[in-house]
Structure formats: C-alpha cells, structure tokens
Amino acid sequence: MTVSSVSNNLTASRFDIYVDGLVAASAHYRMEAGNMSFIYTEVNRRLEIPNVVPQLLRGCLDDAHRRRLAVLPYCPVVWEYMRHHAEFIELIPLSERKRFRLTRGGETPTSIHRNGGGYSRSAL
C-alpha cells in the first residue's frame, strides 16, 4: 500500500490523504476571517491504515502554519492531536486557547461539540 502526501481539496474544504489512489481519511474545515476551523474528521474504514490519521493531521497543521492561518480545533480528533503535539498549539490564537483548554495539559475541552456533526472517533 502506498500512502500519498496530504492534499488540500479547496473546493470541498477538506484535507485528504490517499492510500493507493483512494481517500483514506479527510479533515473537514471552514475558513472564516483567516481562521481555519476544523469541524470533523472522517476515516475510510475499508482502508484503515495505522498512522494515517496522524499523518493527515500533521499535513493539515503544517499547511495552516505555512499559510499563516489561525486554527480552531472544534473537531475532537484534531483537538486531541494538538494536545499531544504542543508545537501546533501556537496556531490557536492566544485569545482562543483558554476556550479550547490547550493552555494546560490533560483537560477536556468544553466547546468542541457546539457545532454538532458526525465526528469520527478515530484512535490516534
């Protein structure tokens, strides 16, 4: 199996990662005033590949960093990844870090579920 790099599907507002030419996972986002708000993450269960979700999220956050975009991790999968990879917390605006409780380790966010939607509970 060949895992490709992460690509930003601008028309669908999502990042995709492919395995053998098929979408293995996607991270959906909304753009608002220079903020990239991650809403939910999907995983193609037929192509479940170890470490594909972390590869996807690293690619998403690296892209946001390169483009100098702020990140709002409403998606619990993205939030959890950022909690374990402190180098990405700087992407969250200072004024929003307390909201997402990423200023202190080990706390559960209170605001990530307000948008609803079908979150994938993928293990990282």
Buried (B, 14 or more C-beta within 10 A) or exposed (E): EEBBEBBBEEEEBBBBBBBEEEBBBBBBBEEEEEBBBBBBBBBBEEBEBEEBBBBBBBBBBEBBBEEEBBBBBBBBBBBBBBBEBEEBBEBBEEEBBEBBBBEEEEEEBEBBEEEEEEBBEBEB
